[in-house]
Amino acid sequence: MKIKKFITNNFGLKVTALCLAFFVWAMIAGKERSYSERVLEVRVEYYNVSQNIDVSSVKPEKVRLTVRGTSKELKNITPEDFKIKIDLKDVTEGTRLNYYTEDYLQSPEGIRNMDVHPRMIEITVKEFITREAAVRVRYKGRLKRGIRLIERRVVPEKVKIFGYKSQIGTITTIEGAEQINLSEIEGSRSFKISLKKQEEILRFEGTDAVDVFIVVENTNIEKNKKGNE
């Protein structure tokens, strides 16, 4: 009797409450199962870059991605859950490369990619090289009267330069940064001359200076000796 009384007492109110609870549950469950969209920006990554290659530009650096999934699935995803990774293992010389974004896009399970922008990724790479260039020492003035040049030697005669192939590929000569004034030379001597670093050269390999040895004969000294005798 007590059970029957409990059920029938305020029966309408209890039915209403039960229906309301079911409605709220259905809304929440339906929302979790309903599909929605999100827009994310995913960074473009690359790997396996050869030592002689420099990636000079990636366009774009980020891809705009529109994804679709349930509200529950999309709630916790971040751009880091998606990967765009391009393997540059076989790239060994400077060039401009184009890749289809969707071919390299990795998405979490259950997430559908609706739109990718842009659909093409452009990567520009440049090749590094090391090459030899002859050293050219600059001189000014003339040797004084009575001073005769015996030998002039530059050590080393060639130096190695490092840079992009497209920029240093035609450089054959490197000049000294300073001039040697021949009119100031009274006897044999040596000079340490720094090399002029052109804008295209990233660095010198080994040395960025040369030694210049100038051997002369000063006949004026011999004349003075004879005169004193």
Residue frames relative to the residue before (quaternion, step in Angstrom):
aa qw qx qy qz dx dy dz
M 1.0000 0.0000 0.0000 0.0000 0.00 0.00 0.00
K 0.6497 0.5245 -0.3239 0.4448 3.55 0.96 -0.89
I 0.6459 0.5190 -0.3253 0.4557 3.56 1.04 -0.80
K 0.6512 0.5157 -0.3087 0.4633 3.56 0.96 -0.89
K 0.6561 0.5118 -0.3089 0.4607 3.53 1.01 -0.86
F 0.6337 0.5410 -0.3255 0.4471 3.58 1.08 -0.83
I 0.6794 0.4932 -0.2894 0.4598 3.54 1.03 -0.86
T 0.7429 0.4277 -0.2363 0.4575 3.57 0.83 -0.97
N 0.5780 0.5889 -0.3854 0.4130 3.61 1.15 -0.46
N 0.8318 -0.0443 -0.0329 0.5523 3.59 -0.67 1.15
F 0.0865 0.8582 -0.5005 0.0742 3.54 1.05 0.82
G 0.6614 0.5244 -0.3091 0.4382 3.57 0.89 -0.90
L 0.6556 0.5151 -0.3045 0.4607 3.56 0.97 -0.87
K 0.6595 0.5104 -0.3055 0.4596 3.55 1.01 -0.84
V 0.6356 0.5159 -0.3304 0.4699 3.58 1.01 -0.78
T 0.6402 0.5281 -0.3210 0.4564 3.56 1.00 -0.86
A 0.6576 0.5114 -0.3044 0.4618 3.58 0.93 -0.88
L 0.6512 0.5158 -0.3122 0.4609 3.56 0.98 -0.86
C 0.6541 0.5107 -0.3084 0.4650 3.58 0.96 -0.86
L 0.6429 0.5247 -0.3146 0.4609 3.55 1.03 -0.84
A 0.6472 0.5158 -0.3185 0.4621 3.58 0.96 -0.86
F 0.6543 0.5121 -0.3086 0.4630 3.56 0.98 -0.89
F 0.6405 0.5382 -0.3164 0.4472 3.57 1.02 -0.84
V 0.6558 0.5037 -0.3057 0.4719 3.57 0.97 -0.92
W 0.6496 0.5140 -0.3141 0.4638 3.59 0.94 -0.87
A 0.6569 0.5176 -0.3069 0.4542 3.57 0.97 -0.90
M 0.6366 0.5266 -0.3282 0.4579 3.59 1.04 -0.75
I 0.6764 0.4905 -0.2943 0.4640 3.57 0.91 -0.97
A 0.6722 0.4915 -0.2960 0.4679 3.57 0.89 -0.95
G 0.6638 0.5112 -0.3031 0.4541 3.55 0.98 -0.82
K 0.6307 0.5382 -0.3281 0.4527 3.53 1.06 -0.75
E 0.6579 0.5091 -0.3089 0.4612 3.55 1.02 -0.85
R 0.7198 0.4253 -0.2450 0.4910 3.57 1.10 -0.71
S 0.5423 0.6215 -0.4080 0.3914 3.61 1.22 -0.23
Y 0.4072 -0.7197 0.5140 0.2281 3.55 -1.14 0.67
S 0.0021 0.7784 -0.6276 0.0167 3.53 -1.14 0.75
E 0.3882 -0.7167 0.5357 0.2206 3.57 -1.33 0.12
R 0.0797 -0.7697 0.6308 0.0574 3.53 -1.29 0.54
V 0.2780 -0.7343 0.5942 0.1747 3.54 -1.19 0.62
L 0.0281 -0.8037 0.5929 -0.0418 3.56 -0.79 1.10
E 0.2796 -0.7176 0.6040 0.2049 3.56 -1.27 0.43
V 0.1155 -0.8159 0.5666 0.0031 3.55 -0.58 1.22
R 0.4051 -0.7334 0.4978 0.2242 3.59 -0.80 1.04
V 0.3891 -0.6974 0.5564 0.2295 3.56 -1.10 0.83
E 0.0992 -0.7973 0.5949 0.0244 3.57 -0.84 1.04
Y 0.0858 -0.7718 0.6261 0.0702 3.58 -1.26 0.46
Y 0.0549 -0.8021 0.5946 -0.0015 3.57 -1.17 0.58
N 0.7551 0.3521 -0.3020 0.4634 3.57 -1.39 0.18
V 0.2392 0.7771 -0.5391 0.2196 3.56 0.86 1.00
S 0.4466 -0.7019 0.4901 0.2603 3.61 -0.76 1.04
Q 0.6225 -0.5831 0.3799 0.3579 3.58 -1.16 0.64
N 0.7195 0.4304 -0.2545 0.4819 3.59 1.09 -0.61
I 0.6400 0.5123 -0.3119 0.4803 3.57 1.30 0.22
D 0.1040 -0.7640 0.6347 0.0513 3.55 -1.11 0.83
V 0.3142 -0.7266 0.5795 0.1938 3.57 -0.85 1.00
S 0.1851 -0.8369 0.5093 0.0763 3.58 -0.27 1.26
S 0.8123 -0.0492 0.0270 0.5805 3.61 1.13 -0.51
V 0.1076 -0.7411 0.6597 0.0637 3.51 -1.28 0.68
K 0.0160 0.8149 -0.5763 0.0597 3.58 -0.60 1.15
P 0.5206 -0.3878 -0.7434 0.1610 1.49 -1.09 2.27
E 0.5724 -0.5708 0.4451 0.3853 3.58 -1.26 0.20
K 0.7717 0.1608 -0.1028 0.6067 3.58 1.25 -0.53
V 0.2697 -0.7482 0.5894 0.1413 3.56 -1.14 0.77
R 0.3414 -0.7249 0.5591 0.2130 3.59 -0.97 0.86
L 0.0720 -0.8243 0.5598 -0.0439 3.53 -0.63 1.21
T 0.1544 -0.7604 0.6261 0.0771 3.57 -0.87 1.02
V 0.0468 -0.8229 0.5658 -0.0247 3.58 -0.62 1.16
R 0.2211 -0.7665 0.5927 0.1111 3.55 -1.25 0.53
G 0.2465 0.7463 -0.5913 0.1805 3.54 -1.07 0.82
T 0.6727 -0.4490 0.3538 0.4697 3.57 -1.24 -0.09
S 0.6486 -0.5243 0.3788 0.4012 3.54 -1.21 0.50
K 0.6387 0.5319 -0.3239 0.4520 3.56 1.02 -0.79
E 0.6759 0.4949 -0.2925 0.4612 3.60 0.98 -0.86
L 0.7192 0.4582 -0.2530 0.4569 3.56 0.94 -0.89
K 0.5213 0.6849 -0.3982 0.3173 3.55 1.19 -0.53
N 0.8163 0.2967 -0.1192 0.4811 3.57 0.87 -0.97
I 0.5034 0.6571 -0.4451 0.3416 3.63 1.19 0.01
T 0.1495 -0.7599 0.6283 0.0738 3.55 -1.26 0.61
P 0.6708 -0.4828 0.3521 0.4392 3.63 -1.18 0.24
E 0.6150 0.5734 -0.3435 0.4183 3.59 1.14 -0.63
D 0.5860 0.5823 -0.3679 0.4269 3.60 1.24 -0.32
F 0.6891 0.4067 -0.2572 0.5418 3.57 1.29 -0.28
K 0.1317 -0.7997 0.5835 0.0512 3.58 -1.04 0.76
I 0.0343 -0.7279 0.6836 0.0410 3.52 -1.16 0.79
K 0.1006 0.8183 -0.5473 0.1441 3.58 -0.09 1.32
I 0.1212 -0.8084 0.5759 0.0131 3.54 -0.73 1.17
D 0.3157 -0.7611 0.5464 0.1497 3.56 -0.80 1.09
L 0.1309 -0.8123 0.5670 0.0395 3.60 -0.65 1.16
K 0.2163 0.8364 -0.4824 0.1450 3.56 1.24 0.42
D 0.7661 0.3875 -0.1979 0.4731 3.60 0.87 -0.92
V 0.5329 0.6089 -0.4177 0.4132 3.59 1.26 0.12
T 0.0234 0.8422 -0.5339 0.0715 3.60 -0.42 1.21
E 0.7695 0.2331 -0.1726 0.5690 3.61 1.22 0.04
G 0.6600 -0.5391 0.3553 0.3841 3.53 -1.26 0.49
T 0.2370 0.7604 -0.5730 0.1930 3.54 -0.89 0.95
R 0.3827 -0.6696 0.5705 0.2824 3.57 -1.34 0.00
L 0.1207 -0.8318 0.5418 -0.0017 3.55 -0.62 1.20
N 0.1634 -0.7766 0.6019 0.0886 3.56 -1.13 0.72
Y 0.0658 -0.7993 0.5972 -0.0098 3.55 -0.93 0.98
Y 0.4265 -0.6655 0.5457 0.2783 3.57 -1.12 0.74
T 0.5007 -0.7040 0.4205 0.2771 3.55 -0.61 1.19
E 0.6931 0.5091 -0.2882 0.4211 3.57 0.83 -1.00
D 0.5944 0.5775 -0.3663 0.4232 3.60 1.17 -0.49
Y 0.7705 0.3409 -0.1667 0.5122 3.60 1.16 -0.55
L 0.5090 0.6599 -0.4043 0.3768 3.57 1.32 0.12
Q 0.0987 -0.7733 0.6257 0.0286 3.56 -0.89 1.04
S 0.0790 -0.8177 0.5700 -0.0137 3.59 -0.69 1.17
P 0.5839 -0.5680 0.4381 0.3801 3.61 -1.19 0.48
E 0.6031 -0.5716 0.4154 0.3702 3.57 -1.16 0.57
G 0.7844 0.3140 -0.2498 0.4729 3.58 -0.99 0.88
I 0.6480 0.4893 -0.3199 0.4882 3.58 1.26 -0.21
R 0.2173 -0.7867 0.5699 0.0954 3.53 -0.84 1.04
N 0.3360 -0.7386 0.5514 0.1936 3.58 -0.88 0.97
M 0.2339 -0.8068 0.5337 0.0976 3.55 -0.58 1.21
D 0.8065 -0.0645 0.0924 0.5803 3.57 0.93 -0.89
V 0.1147 -0.7696 0.6266 0.0449 3.56 -1.11 0.79
H 0.0693 0.7987 -0.5933 0.0728 3.56 -0.85 0.98
P 0.5256 -0.3263 -0.7764 0.1204 1.49 -1.42 2.07
R 0.5737 -0.6138 0.4250 0.3370 3.55 -1.23 0.32
M 0.7409 0.3283 -0.1928 0.5532 3.57 1.29 -0.27
I 0.1836 -0.7600 0.6162 0.0952 3.56 -1.04 0.87
E 0.1700 -0.7886 0.5862 0.0753 3.58 -0.88 0.98
I 0.0432 -0.7882 0.6139 -0.0091 3.58 -0.76 1.08
T 0.1459 -0.7810 0.6042 0.0600 3.57 -0.82 1.05
V 0.0497 -0.7993 0.5989 -0.0015 3.57 -0.78 1.04
K 0.1859 -0.7647 0.6079 0.1056 3.55 -1.19 0.63
E 0.3835 -0.7393 0.5169 0.1979 3.52 -1.09 0.81
F 0.3136 -0.7238 0.5871 0.1822 3.55 -1.02 0.90
I 0.0172 0.7772 -0.6286 -0.0220 3.58 -1.15 0.62
T 0.2369 -0.7054 0.6399 0.1917 3.52 -1.38 0.31
R 0.0754 0.8080 -0.5795 0.0749 3.58 -0.78 0.97
E 0.4887 -0.6571 0.4939 0.2921 3.55 -1.27 0.42
A 0.0478 -0.7725 0.6328 0.0231 3.52 -1.19 0.69
A 0.4808 -0.6728 0.4838 0.2867 3.56 -1.02 0.82
V 0.3842 -0.7147 0.5411 0.2209 3.56 -1.13 0.73
R 0.0845 -0.7810 0.6176 0.0376 3.57 -0.94 0.92
V 0.2074 -0.7849 0.5773 0.0876 3.54 -0.57 1.22
R 0.2970 -0.7667 0.5476 0.1553 3.56 -0.91 0.95
Y 0.1345 -0.7868 0.6008 0.0434 3.55 -1.06 0.91
K 0.0732 -0.7681 0.6308 0.0817 3.52 -1.26 0.40
G 0.7516 0.3515 -0.2770 0.4846 3.55 -1.20 0.52
R 0.3655 -0.7034 0.5633 0.2331 3.55 -1.39 -0.11
L 0.5803 -0.5640 0.4470 0.3813 3.53 -1.21 0.49
K 0.5378 -0.6332 0.4520 0.3250 3.54 -1.06 0.77
R 0.6252 -0.5281 0.4134 0.3990 3.52 -1.26 0.44
G 0.7652 0.3316 -0.2611 0.4861 3.54 -0.91 0.91
I 0.6698 0.4257 -0.2957 0.5318 3.60 1.29 -0.12
R 0.1125 -0.8204 0.5606 0.0019 3.52 -0.57 1.25
L 0.4087 -0.7181 0.5126 0.2334 3.58 -0.89 0.99
I 0.2051 -0.7828 0.5801 0.0927 3.56 -0.81 1.08
E 0.7984 -0.1072 0.1224 0.5797 3.56 0.84 -0.99
R 0.0537 -0.7568 0.6507 0.0325 3.51 -1.20 0.68
R 0.0414 0.8277 -0.5502 0.1021 3.57 -0.56 1.21
V 0.1771 -0.7701 0.6079 0.0778 3.56 -1.03 0.92
V 0.0175 -0.8027 0.5952 -0.0329 3.59 -0.80 1.05
P 0.5186 -0.3567 -0.7573 0.1744 1.57 -1.15 2.24
E 0.5638 -0.6075 0.4413 0.3441 3.56 -1.23 0.41
K 0.7725 0.1741 -0.1014 0.6021 3.57 1.25 -0.53
V 0.1348 -0.7721 0.6150 0.0864 3.57 -1.17 0.61
K 0.4348 -0.6832 0.5220 0.2676 3.55 -1.28 0.40
I 0.1206 -0.7812 0.6106 0.0487 3.55 -0.98 0.92
F 0.2076 -0.7800 0.5843 0.0840 3.54 -1.16 0.72
G 0.3214 0.7397 -0.5446 0.2301 3.56 -0.94 0.90
Y 0.7050 -0.4045 0.3360 0.4758 3.54 -1.29 -0.26
K 0.5568 -0.6329 0.4286 0.3251 3.56 -0.96 0.92
S 0.6659 0.5246 -0.3040 0.4347 3.56 0.98 -0.85
Q 0.7348 0.4241 -0.2277 0.4779 3.59 1.19 -0.48
I 0.7881 0.2833 -0.1690 0.5196 3.62 0.98 -0.70
G 0.4044 0.7584 -0.4433 0.2544 3.58 1.27 -0.03
T 0.7509 0.3688 -0.2102 0.5059 3.59 1.14 -0.53
I 0.4959 0.6494 -0.4399 0.3725 3.62 1.24 0.04
T 0.0594 -0.8250 0.5619 -0.0099 3.58 -0.64 1.12
T 0.7858 0.2428 -0.1140 0.5573 3.59 1.23 -0.44
I 0.1357 -0.7609 0.6307 0.0702 3.55 -1.11 0.82
E 0.2762 -0.7842 0.5377 0.1399 3.57 -0.78 1.02
G 0.5323 -0.5892 0.4985 0.3479 3.52 -1.28 0.44
A 0.5179 -0.6662 0.4423 0.3037 3.56 -1.06 0.74
E 0.7719 0.2562 -0.1392 0.5650 3.59 1.18 -0.54
Q 0.4100 -0.6847 0.5444 0.2582 3.52 -1.25 0.49
I 0.3410 -0.6997 0.5852 0.2275 3.55 -1.20 0.59
N 0.2938 -0.7692 0.5483 0.1465 3.55 -0.72 1.11
L 0.3053 -0.7954 0.4997 0.1562 3.56 -0.28 1.28
S 0.6227 0.5742 -0.3466 0.4030 3.59 1.08 -0.64
E 0.6620 0.5056 -0.3072 0.4602 3.61 1.23 -0.30
I 0.5577 0.6264 -0.3821 0.3881 3.57 1.27 -0.15
E 0.1356 -0.7982 0.5858 0.0353 3.57 -0.79 1.11
G 0.7930 0.0105 0.0172 0.6089 3.54 1.24 -0.58
S 0.7290 -0.4100 0.3007 0.4583 3.54 -1.31 0.04
R 0.1520 0.7875 -0.5829 0.1306 3.57 -0.98 0.86
S 0.3281 -0.7269 0.5650 0.2113 3.57 -1.34 0.16
F 0.2003 -0.7670 0.6022 0.0945 3.55 -1.25 0.58
K 0.2572 -0.7110 0.6288 0.1813 3.57 -1.20 0.66
I 0.0356 -0.8296 0.5559 -0.0388 3.58 -0.41 1.23
S 0.3411 -0.7199 0.5699 0.2014 3.58 -0.80 1.04
L 0.4244 -0.7062 0.5107 0.2458 3.54 -1.17 0.61
K 0.4749 -0.6675 0.4982 0.2841 3.55 -1.09 0.75
K 0.2331 -0.7911 0.5551 0.1079 3.58 -0.61 1.17
Q 0.2901 -0.7637 0.5561 0.1528 3.53 -0.46 1.23
E 0.6610 -0.5418 0.3553 0.3786 3.55 -1.18 0.60
E 0.6653 0.5308 -0.3034 0.4285 3.57 1.04 -0.78
I 0.6432 0.5249 -0.3204 0.4563 3.59 1.17 -0.52
L 0.3413 -0.7466 0.5345 0.2011 3.56 -0.75 1.05
R 0.7738 -0.2008 0.1310 0.5863 3.58 1.01 -0.76
F 0.4482 -0.6232 0.5578 0.3156 3.51 -1.40 0.22
E 0.3010 -0.7336 0.5797 0.1875 3.56 -1.06 0.76
G 0.8048 0.2490 -0.1952 0.5022 3.58 -0.74 1.04
T 0.7827 -0.2230 0.1887 0.5496 3.58 0.43 -1.16
D 0.2188 -0.7654 0.5906 0.1327 3.55 -1.21 0.59
A 0.7060 0.3516 -0.2560 0.5589 3.57 1.24 0.53
V 0.2015 -0.7674 0.5964 0.1214 3.56 -1.24 0.45
D 0.3718 -0.6805 0.5793 0.2513 3.55 -1.33 0.39
V 0.1395 -0.7791 0.6085 0.0561 3.54 -0.92 0.97
F 0.1222 -0.7963 0.5918 0.0271 3.58 -0.67 1.16
I 0.0433 -0.7899 0.6115 -0.0139 3.54 -0.75 1.10
V 0.1002 -0.7893 0.6057 0.0088 3.54 -0.67 1.19
V 0.0185 0.8074 -0.5868 0.0577 3.55 -0.71 1.10
E 0.2961 -0.6965 0.6160 0.2187 3.53 -1.38 0.23
N 0.2150 -0.7804 0.5782 0.1021 3.53 -0.73 1.10
T 0.2064 -0.8128 0.5360 0.0974 3.58 -0.17 1.27
N 0.5344 0.6238 -0.4102 0.3963 3.57 1.20 -0.34
I 0.6269 0.5412 -0.3342 0.4499 3.59 1.04 -0.74
E 0.6527 0.5130 -0.3104 0.4631 3.55 1.01 -0.91
K 0.6428 0.5233 -0.3226 0.4571 3.57 0.99 -0.81
N 0.6551 0.5152 -0.3121 0.4561 3.58 0.98 -0.86
K 0.6260 0.5373 -0.3355 0.4548 3.59 1.04 -0.76
K 0.6749 0.4873 -0.2968 0.4679 3.54 0.92 -0.92
G 0.6384 0.5361 -0.3253 0.4463 3.53 1.06 -0.76
N 0.6651 0.5077 -0.2965 0.4604 3.58 1.04 -0.76
E 0.6126 0.5422 -0.3476 0.4582 3.55 1.20 -0.56
